[in-house]
């Protein structure tokens, strides 16, 4: 860490933030509630058929996918399709996260589709979109979904308040998407205070930057090992063990380098490429960080019916 700007670094430390980006040489001692350091997540799984292929094939090939994330939008699926996702999660012991459907890129505002307007990301425009987003979550809850990807900080705050008041189940998992564009410890701590249960930072952070995020929050981080071509197309397989070392508990997001972009439905050939990348990632972890443990598939018979609601104040690192 640089020795410059000591006064500001000390002030930030008093706020519960790291003084700067740090390799965190000693590594993270945090784990998931099961005592394990990492889980495997496959994002952009935008059809129930694709989810079934990935979960069944990973089991047949001998490795575990802990989380499947749908990113096209909950309201782009029929009730039958959503129920199929939920049932697959139960069958294979995998977390199923559905993304909230309303977002700027689906809205009537033409600016969201311009180069400048793309900075809006997937955020919500107007209070009616907040209303519709909450309705989207309620529809998912009624169909059995218990995890949601959130693209708007205001919506995150609303959903957490509804959990705390009992208007939504208190064990909903709220994951903040990388599309929100956050990548520093102060933002991470703010998101945790708003109710985030896990946080996906921007995809191109260095290992010291990710280590600094871990120092600021206690919630799991969701880190991309590889990425679609539309988001850079990078493949950081050799850094996956470092992600686990400095960021545990961490979801390793892998497999999307097989895709051209986000919000698409993988073809059969792409699904095979996704599985191939997931298997390589797990192999590298076993070879280069054998002490790290991956969470097994969920044992739904032992899963508690409710988890405590997120606190409004961040947990001190």
Secondary structure, DSSP 8 states (H G I E B T S, - for coil): --SS-HHHHHHHHHTT--SS----TT------TTS-SEEEEE----SHHHHHHHHHHHHHHT----EEE--S-GGGS-HHHHHHHHHHHHHHT-EEEEE-S--GGGSS-GGGGSTTGGGGTT---SHHHHHHHHHHHHHHHHTT--EEEE--HHHHHHHHHHHHHTSS-TT-EEEE-GGG---SHHHHHHHHHHT-SEE---TT--HHHHHHHHHH--SEEEEESB--GGGT--B-GGGHHHHHHHH-SEEEE-SGGGSSSSS----HHHHHHHHHHHHHHHHHHHHH-TT--B-----TTTS-S------SS----
